[in-house]
Amino acid sequence: MRLTTFWQRMADHFGATYADSFARDHVMSGLGGRTVHEALDAGWSAKEVWRVVCSTMEVPEDKR
């Protein structure tokens, strides 16, 4: 998954404004106690991060 696709999916699900705030502030155990931004900076792929976001935040199947 391209990073641009990841951010578009984040914006589609959370809203353009809240997506970045969520990505900076919400620590997820599925990301090893990291935020989305920290996980991406640590080398996690956008696809891996999106899967964790989807499972943690119960994103509907049709939006995954």
Chimera marker file (.cmm) of the C-alpha trace (Angstrom):
<marker_set name="trace">
<marker id="1" x="0.000" y="0.000" z="0.000" r="1" g="1" b="0" radius="0.5"/>
<marker id="2" x="1.307" y="3.422" z="-0.868" r="1" g="1" b="0" radius="0.5"/>
<marker id="3" x="1.537" y="5.989" z="1.872" r="1" g="1" b="0" radius="0.5"/>
<marker id="4" x="-0.805" y="8.294" z="-0.065" r="1" g="1" b="0" radius="0.5"/>
<marker id="5" x="-3.422" y="5.530" z="-0.138" r="1" g="1" b="0" radius="0.5"/>
<marker id="6" x="-2.961" y="4.964" z="3.588" r="1" g="1" b="0" radius="0.5"/>
<marker id="7" x="-3.525" y="8.645" z="4.411" r="1" g="1" b="0" radius="0.5"/>
<marker id="8" x="-6.543" y="8.793" z="2.111" r="1" g="1" b="0" radius="0.5"/>
<marker id="9" x="-8.095" y="5.811" z="3.899" r="1" g="1" b="0" radius="0.5"/>
<marker id="10" x="-7.356" y="7.427" z="7.258" r="1" g="1" b="0" radius="0.5"/>
<marker id="11" x="-9.051" y="10.637" z="6.102" r="1" g="1" b="0" radius="0.5"/>
<marker id="12" x="-12.014" y="8.729" z="4.672" r="1" g="1" b="0" radius="0.5"/>
<marker id="13" x="-12.570" y="6.885" z="7.941" r="1" g="1" b="0" radius="0.5"/>
<marker id="14" x="-11.704" y="9.509" z="10.567" r="1" g="1" b="0" radius="0.5"/>
<marker id="15" x="-12.238" y="12.725" z="8.629" r="1" g="1" b="0" radius="0.5"/>
<marker id="16" x="-9.463" y="14.866" z="7.181" r="1" g="1" b="0" radius="0.5"/>
<marker id="17" x="-8.879" y="16.892" z="10.330" r="1" g="1" b="0" radius="0.5"/>
<marker id="18" x="-9.108" y="14.125" z="12.924" r="1" g="1" b="0" radius="0.5"/>
<marker id="19" x="-7.020" y="11.583" z="10.975" r="1" g="1" b="0" radius="0.5"/>
<marker id="20" x="-3.733" y="13.375" z="11.643" r="1" g="1" b="0" radius="0.5"/>
<marker id="21" x="-4.626" y="14.081" z="15.269" r="1" g="1" b="0" radius="0.5"/>
<marker id="22" x="-5.489" y="10.418" z="15.794" r="1" g="1" b="0" radius="0.5"/>
<marker id="23" x="-2.260" y="9.357" z="14.077" r="1" g="1" b="0" radius="0.5"/>
<marker id="24" x="-0.176" y="11.587" z="16.355" r="1" g="1" b="0" radius="0.5"/>
<marker id="25" x="-1.916" y="10.977" z="19.669" r="1" g="1" b="0" radius="0.5"/>
<marker id="26" x="-3.460" y="7.483" z="19.799" r="1" g="1" b="0" radius="0.5"/>
<marker id="27" x="-1.020" y="4.856" z="21.100" r="1" g="1" b="0" radius="0.5"/>
<marker id="28" x="-1.914" y="1.319" z="20.029" r="1" g="1" b="0" radius="0.5"/>
<marker id="29" x="-0.647" y="-1.887" z="21.576" r="1" g="1" b="0" radius="0.5"/>
<marker id="30" x="-0.849" y="-3.544" z="18.150" r="1" g="1" b="0" radius="0.5"/>
<marker id="31" x="1.837" y="-1.121" z="17.009" r="1" g="1" b="0" radius="0.5"/>
<marker id="32" x="4.091" y="-1.997" z="19.910" r="1" g="1" b="0" radius="0.5"/>
<marker id="33" x="2.922" y="0.917" z="22.035" r="1" g="1" b="0" radius="0.5"/>
<marker id="34" x="3.442" y="3.402" z="19.218" r="1" g="1" b="0" radius="0.5"/>
<marker id="35" x="1.294" y="5.943" z="17.450" r="1" g="1" b="0" radius="0.5"/>
<marker id="36" x="0.674" y="5.674" z="13.708" r="1" g="1" b="0" radius="0.5"/>
<marker id="37" x="3.343" y="8.287" z="13.009" r="1" g="1" b="0" radius="0.5"/>
<marker id="38" x="5.860" y="6.565" z="15.283" r="1" g="1" b="0" radius="0.5"/>
<marker id="39" x="5.213" y="3.179" z="13.680" r="1" g="1" b="0" radius="0.5"/>
<marker id="40" x="5.643" y="4.576" z="10.165" r="1" g="1" b="0" radius="0.5"/>
<marker id="41" x="8.825" y="6.386" z="11.239" r="1" g="1" b="0" radius="0.5"/>
<marker id="42" x="10.099" y="3.126" z="12.775" r="1" g="1" b="0" radius="0.5"/>
<marker id="43" x="9.790" y="1.374" z="9.413" r="1" g="1" b="0" radius="0.5"/>
<marker id="44" x="6.415" y="-0.338" z="9.643" r="1" g="1" b="0" radius="0.5"/>
<marker id="45" x="4.743" y="-0.575" z="6.253" r="1" g="1" b="0" radius="0.5"/>
<marker id="46" x="1.612" y="1.461" z="5.623" r="1" g="1" b="0" radius="0.5"/>
<marker id="47" x="-0.259" y="-1.799" z="4.997" r="1" g="1" b="0" radius="0.5"/>
<marker id="48" x="0.752" y="-3.222" z="8.399" r="1" g="1" b="0" radius="0.5"/>
<marker id="49" x="-0.212" y="-0.013" z="10.179" r="1" g="1" b="0" radius="0.5"/>
<marker id="50" x="-3.558" y="0.148" z="8.363" r="1" g="1" b="0" radius="0.5"/>
<marker id="51" x="-4.349" y="-3.439" z="9.418" r="1" g="1" b="0" radius="0.5"/>
<marker id="52" x="-3.700" y="-2.549" z="13.064" r="1" g="1" b="0" radius="0.5"/>
<marker id="53" x="-5.787" y="0.633" z="12.807" r="1" g="1" b="0" radius="0.5"/>
<marker id="54" x="-8.625" y="-1.362" z="11.239" r="1" g="1" b="0" radius="0.5"/>
<marker id="55" x="-8.632" y="-4.045" z="13.915" r="1" g="1" b="0" radius="0.5"/>
<marker id="56" x="-8.165" y="-1.622" z="16.814" r="1" g="1" b="0" radius="0.5"/>
<marker id="57" x="-10.781" y="0.871" z="15.680" r="1" g="1" b="0" radius="0.5"/>
<marker id="58" x="-13.164" y="-1.713" z="14.190" r="1" g="1" b="0" radius="0.5"/>
<marker id="59" x="-13.104" y="-0.251" z="10.692" r="1" g="1" b="0" radius="0.5"/>
<marker id="60" x="-15.890" y="-1.913" z="8.663" r="1" g="1" b="0" radius="0.5"/>
<marker id="61" x="-14.767" y="-4.606" z="6.235" r="1" g="1" b="0" radius="0.5"/>
<marker id="62" x="-15.915" y="-2.612" z="3.206" r="1" g="1" b="0" radius="0.5"/>
<marker id="63" x="-13.503" y="0.209" z="4.120" r="1" g="1" b="0" radius="0.5"/>
<marker id="64" x="-10.487" y="-1.992" z="4.668" r="1" g="1" b="0" radius="0.5"/>
<link id1="1" id2="2" r="1" g="1" b="0" radius="0.2"/>
<link id1="2" id2="3" r="1" g="1" b="0" radius="0.2"/>
<link id1="3" id2="4" r="1" g="1" b="0" radius="0.2"/>
<link id1="4" id2="5" r="1" g="1" b="0" radius="0.2"/>
<link id1="5" id2="6" r="1" g="1" b="0" radius="0.2"/>
<link id1="6" id2="7" r="1" g="1" b="0" radius="0.2"/>
<link id1="7" id2="8" r="1" g="1" b="0" radius="0.2"/>
<link id1="8" id2="9" r="1" g="1" b="0" radius="0.2"/>
<link id1="9" id2="10" r="1" g="1" b="0" radius="0.2"/>
<link id1="10" id2="11" r="1" g="1" b="0" radius="0.2"/>
<link id1="11" id2="12" r="1" g="1" b="0" radius="0.2"/>
<link id1="12" id2="13" r="1" g="1" b="0" radius="0.2"/>
<link id1="13" id2="14" r="1" g="1" b="0" radius="0.2"/>
<link id1="14" id2="15" r="1" g="1" b="0" radius="0.2"/>
<link id1="15" id2="16" r="1" g="1" b="0" radius="0.2"/>
<link id1="16" id2="17" r="1" g="1" b="0" radius="0.2"/>
<link id1="17" id2="18" r="1" g="1" b="0" radius="0.2"/>
<link id1="18" id2="19" r="1" g="1" b="0" radius="0.2"/>
<link id1="19" id2="20" r="1" g="1" b="0" radius="0.2"/>
<link id1="20" id2="21" r="1" g="1" b="0" radius="0.2"/>
<link id1="21" id2="22" r="1" g="1" b="0" radius="0.2"/>
<link id1="22" id2="23" r="1" g="1" b="0" radius="0.2"/>
<link id1="23" id2="24" r="1" g="1" b="0" radius="0.2"/>
<link id1="24" id2="25" r="1" g="1" b="0" radius="0.2"/>
<link id1="25" id2="26" r="1" g="1" b="0" radius="0.2"/>
<link id1="26" id2="27" r="1" g="1" b="0" radius="0.2"/>
<link id1="27" id2="28" r="1" g="1" b="0" radius="0.2"/>
<link id1="28" id2="29" r="1" g="1" b="0" radius="0.2"/>
<link id1="29" id2="30" r="1" g="1" b="0" radius="0.2"/>
<link id1="30" id2="31" r="1" g="1" b="0" radius="0.2"/>
<link id1="31" id2="32" r="1" g="1" b="0" radius="0.2"/>
<link id1="32" id2="33" r="1" g="1" b="0" radius="0.2"/>
<link id1="33" id2="34" r="1" g="1" b="0" radius="0.2"/>
<link id1="34" id2="35" r="1" g="1" b="0" radius="0.2"/>
<link id1="35" id2="36" r="1" g="1" b="0" radius="0.2"/>
<link id1="36" id2="37" r="1" g="1" b="0" radius="0.2"/>
<link id1="37" id2="38" r="1" g="1" b="0" radius="0.2"/>
<link id1="38" id2="39" r="1" g="1" b="0" radius="0.2"/>
<link id1="39" id2="40" r="1" g="1" b="0" radius="0.2"/>
<link id1="40" id2="41" r="1" g="1" b="0" radius="0.2"/>
<link id1="41" id2="42" r="1" g="1" b="0" radius="0.2"/>
<link id1="42" id2="43" r="1" g="1" b="0" radius="0.2"/>
<link id1="43" id2="44" r="1" g="1" b="0" radius="0.2"/>
<link id1="44" id2="45" r="1" g="1" b="0" radius="0.2"/>
<link id1="45" id2="46" r="1" g="1" b="0" radius="0.2"/>
<link id1="46" id2="47" r="1" g="1" b="0" radius="0.2"/>
<link id1="47" id2="48" r="1" g="1" b="0" radius="0.2"/>
<link id1="48" id2="49" r="1" g="1" b="0" radius="0.2"/>
<link id1="49" id2="50" r="1" g="1" b="0" radius="0.2"/>
<link id1="50" id2="51" r="1" g="1" b="0" radius="0.2"/>
<link id1="51" id2="52" r="1" g="1" b="0" radius="0.2"/>
<link id1="52" id2="53" r="1" g="1" b="0" radius="0.2"/>
<link id1="53" id2="54" r="1" g="1" b="0" radius="0.2"/>
<link id1="54" id2="55" r="1" g="1" b="0" radius="0.2"/>
<link id1="55" id2="56" r="1" g="1" b="0" radius="0.2"/>
<link id1="56" id2="57" r="1" g="1" b="0" radius="0.2"/>
<link id1="57" id2="58" r="1" g="1" b="0" radius="0.2"/>
<link id1="58" id2="59" r="1" g="1" b="0" radius="0.2"/>
<link id1="59" id2="60" r="1" g="1" b="0" radius="0.2"/>
<link id1="60" id2="61" r="1" g="1" b="0" radius="0.2"/>
<link id1="61" id2="62" r="1" g="1" b="0" radius="0.2"/>
<link id1="62" id2="63" r="1" g="1" b="0" radius="0.2"/>
<link id1="63" id2="64" r="1" g="1" b="0" radius="0.2"/>
</marker_set>
